[in-house]
Amino acid sequence: MNLQLFAQEKTEKATPRRRQKARERGQVFSSRELTSSLVLLAGLVLIKIFGNFIIENTALFLKYVIIENLKKQELSQSSFYSIFYASTLLVLKLIAPIGIGIVAIGLVANFLQVGFVFSLEPVAPKIERLNPIEGFKRIFSKKSLVELLKAVLKLSLIMYLVYGGFSELKNTAALMLDMSLSESLGYFSSMVFKVGLKVCIALLALSVFDYAYQWYEYEKSLMMSKEDIKEELKEVEGNPQIKSRIRQVQRQISRRRMMQDVKKADVVITNPTHIAVALGYDASIHTAPIVLAKGSGFVAERIKEIAEKEDIPIVENKPLAQTLYKSVEVGDVIPEKFYNAVAEILAYVYSLKGKRVSS
């Protein structure tokens, strides 16, 4: 049994980093059906609200712009431009409240689903889109089948509701014969609004199921395998091998710098063979001696080699060497409790060199 196959199965929920990267690529969760249903419902309601406004302004336009204009003068180029200008203003005046309302509802519905996302990746040209095999796969995919079923269901529902509405209108058509033109138009527009409202509510109900389905598909598309999570951790925290190599290089650089500082030491205190601690003291810079280098084993031997080469005194003091090695880091001044012991050693070293210990 190939256990690697189980590692590749996408059984884990998406991590926050995976979700963020998907969002940056423009891969976000949204239901176009919900947005279009809300836009359609908003458009229908706005037409109902501004219906009288549209009819009244259209009537005024026909009466005072076209009829009056044609009565007063012949249709000339100037009058044609005047009528065209007035018609354009009227159209803008009538569609502005409805158009702005529909656009606002669409933007709000989309924003509430996905928030603000800007990505050019979804519209960027991709070579695989030109691949006919991939094209056939998209056409006959599960997603395409679901979209086809949704379209058939919506069309069937709309046809059913429209047929039911106009069947009712057919039964009441005889009553419209006794109505005036304005009453007949009012009754007909009321029937159309009722049918349209039923269609919008039905589509809105379907969009709720579509919303749930789209959420399920989106979550499924983001799922990760255990191997994916491991790779992501490597990206976030760094590859362990690379991190180990970096630490190794850093230690080498630090060791080389430490070995260079041994040349500045005044004395090297040893164990005598296993540990070496190089101390330096400059009264004008430091308040107490500092540890310039320390090491055990091979590093200790190397420190002693440099000390011998640079003619730096090497003093054997096993307890002090061990304590300094364990308790003081390179670059730190020695603790106050070691002052006397170190001062005695420095005094001895300076007496050999003819120098004096600064107080």
N, C-alpha and C positions, 0 to 999 in steps of 0.2 A: 504494500500500500504506500502510495506516494504522499507523505505527510505535508509536502510543500504545497499540494493542492488546497489543503485545508487552510494554510496560512494565507493563500491568495483569495479565499472566499471573503466577500465584503459583508461582514457580519457586525461590524462596529459602527456606532454612531459617529457622525462627522465631528471633528474637533473644531474649536473656535477659529483656529488658523486656517483650516480647510474652508470653512464658511467665508472667511474674510477674503481668501484668494479667489473663491468662486464669485464673490460679489465684485471684486476688482475686474474680473473677466466679463462682467455683465450677466452672469448666470445667477439670476434672482428668482425668488418664488412669487408668482402672481397669476391671477385668473383673468384672462382677457374677456371671458364670458361675463364675469361679474362687472367688470368695467363697462362693457358695451351695454349690458342690461340697465345699469344705473344711468348711463348716458341717454339711452332710449327713453327710459321713464322720465328723466328730467326734461328731455325735449318735448315729450307729450304734455307734461304738466305745464311747461312754459307756454306752449302753444295755447293751451286751455286758458291760462291766465291772461295772455296778451292777445287772445283771439279777437275780442271786441276792438281792441286798439288797432289791430291789423286791418279789420274790415272797415272801420270808420276812416282810417287814414287812406286806405285804398279808394274808398268811395269819394272822399274829398279830392283826391288826386284826379280821379276820372272826371269829376264835376268841374272843378275850378282850373285845372291845368289843361286837360285835353279838350273838353267840350268848349269851355270859354275861349281858349286860345284859337281853336279852329273856327269859331263863330266870328271872332274879331278880324282875323286875317287869314290869308291863304297860307297853305303849308309851304313855307320857304326854308331856305337853309338856316337862317337865324332862328326861326321858330322851331325847326327840327332840333337844333342844338339846345334850345331852351327846354323843350320837352325831354330830351335825353338827359340833360343835367338834373331836371326835377325828378325824373324817374330814378336816376342813380341815387339821389339823396333819399328818395322814398324807400328804395330797396335797403339801403344801409340803415335807415331809421327803423325799418320793420324787423330786419334780421339781427340787428346789433344785440338787443336784450336776450334773444333766444340763443344766438351764437355764442355770446360771452358766457351765458349760463351753462350751456352744454360743455364748452371748453373747460370752465371752472370745475364742474362736476367730474369730468374725465380726469383732470389733473389731480384733484383731491382724492378720488378713488384709487388712482394709480400710486399716489404718494403714500397713502395709508397702508398700501400693501407692501411696497418695496422701499419707501423712503427716497432719498436723493441718491441716484446712481448715475455716474457718467463713465462710460467705457466705449471705446471705438472697436473693441475686439469683435463684438457680434456682427458688425458691418464690414469688417476687414476682409479683403479677398483671400480665399483659401483654395489651394490647388485641389484638395479632396472633393470640393463641391463640384468640380468638373468631371470627376470620375463617374462614368455611367453606372458602374456596379454599385457604388455608394448611393447614387441617386435612386436606383431600383430598391435598395435596402430601405431607404427612407420612405419610399412610396408604399411599400408593402410591410412596413413596420407596425408594431403594436400601437404606437402613438398615432399613426395615420388611420388605423382601423378605428381607434377610439374617436378621433375627430370626425370620421365619416358617420359613425353611429350617432354622435352628438348632433351633427348637421341634419341627419334624417329625422331624429327625434324632434328637433326644434321645428323643422319644416312641417312635420305631421301635426304637431301641437298648434302651430300658427294657423294652418289650414283648417283644423277642426274648430278653433275658436272663431275665426273669420266666417266660416260657413255657418256656425251657430248664430252669430250676430246678424248676419244678413238674412238668415232664415226668419229670424224674428222681425226684421225690417220688411220682408216680403209679406208677412202676415198683417202688418200694420200699414201697408202701402195705401190701402183704400182710404184710411183715415186722413192721409196727407192730401187727398184730393179736395177736402173741405177746408184745408188750411191756406193761409196766404203764403206768398213766396218767402217772406222773411221767417214765418213760422215753420215752413217746410224745411228751409235751410238750417234753422236752429235745431229742429228735431233730428234731421239727418246728421248734423255735426255732433249732436249729443250721442247718437247711436255709434258713430265712428269712434268717439272718445271712449265710450264704454268698452267697445271691442278692443281698442288699442290698449286700454288700461289692463284688461284681462290678459292680453298677450304679454305685456311688460311684466306683470306680476308672475305669470307662469315662467317666463324666461328668467326672472330674478330667482325664483325657487330652484330652477334647474342649475343656475349659476352657483348656488350654495353647494350643491353636490359636486359641481365642477371644481369649486374652490378646494373642497376636501380631497378630491382626486389629485389635483395639481400639487397640493401640499404633500401627499403621499409619494407621488412620483419624484418631486424635488428632493425630499428626504432620502428616498431610495437612491437617487443619482449621486448623492453626496456620501453615501456610506463607504466605509474604508475597510480594508483588510488589516490584519495584524501587522503584515509587512509594511503597509502604507504608514501605519502609526509609528513603526520603528524608524522608517526613513524620515518621517517628519521630525521626530525627536532628534535625529542626527542633524537635520538642517537647523533646528532651533538651538540645540545645545552644542553642536559641532561634532564631527566625526571623532570618536574616541581615539583612533589611531593618530589622527592629525593633531588632536589636543595633546596627546602624549608626546608626539614629536616636537610640538611647540614648547612644551615644558622642558623637554630635554635640551633643546637649543637655548632656552632661557637660562637653564642651569649652567650650561657650558659658557655662555657669555658672562654670567655672574661669577663663575669660577675664574675665568681669565682675568676679569677686572680685579677680583680678590687677590689673585697671585701678583698682579702688578702693584697692588697696595702693600704687599709684604716688603717691598723695597723701601717703603717709608717707615717701617717699624723701628722701634728702639730696642726691642727685645722679643725673643720667641720663648715662650714657656712650654715645656714639654712634659710628657707623661712618665717615661721618656720616649717610648717607641711608638705608642699607639695614637697619641693625641698631641697636637701642636696648636698653640694660640699665639698670634702675633699682636703685640700691643704697641701703640704709638702715643706719644704725649707731646702736645705743643701748647704751652701755657697761654700763648697769645690767642689761641682759637678755642681750646676746650678747657672746661673746668676740671676735668679728670681724664686719665688715660682712656683710650677707646680701643675696641677690638677691631683691628684692621683685617684680620683673616683668622680662620680656624678650620680645623679638619681632623679627620681620623684616617688611619690606614694609609692608603696611597697619597691622599691629599696632605696628610701630616708630613709624610716623607718629602713631598714636593716643597712644602713650606720650609722645611729644614734645609733642603738643598739650596733654595734661593737665599735663605739667611746666611748660609756658609759662603755662598758666592759673593754676597753683598757685604760680607764681614759684619753681620748683625749678631750680637751675642745670643747664645742659646742657653737658657737656664733650666735645669731640671727641677721641677716642683710638682710632684704627682697630685697632691690634693688640690692645689690651686688650679692646675691645668684642667683637671676633671671638672671642677666647679665652674670655672669660667666657660668651658666648652658647653656645659649643659644649660647654664642660666643666662648667658649674655649673647645676644645676636651680633652678627657682623655689622659694624657701623655704630653700635651703641656704646655709651660710656659705661665703665664698670660701676657697679653699685658701691655705695659708701662703705659697706662692711668689708670690702676688699682693699680699701685705700692703704691701710698700713702694710699689708703683705706685699702689695704691688710697689709701694713707695720704697720699701727695703730693697726690692729687686732692682728698681730703677736707680736707686742710690748706688748700689754696687756696680751696675752697668756704667753709670755716668762717671764713677770714680776710675773705672778702667779707661774711659775716654777722656778724662780730665774735665768733664762737664759737672754742672751742679743742678740738683733737683729743684725746680721752682716750686714755691709754696703757694 
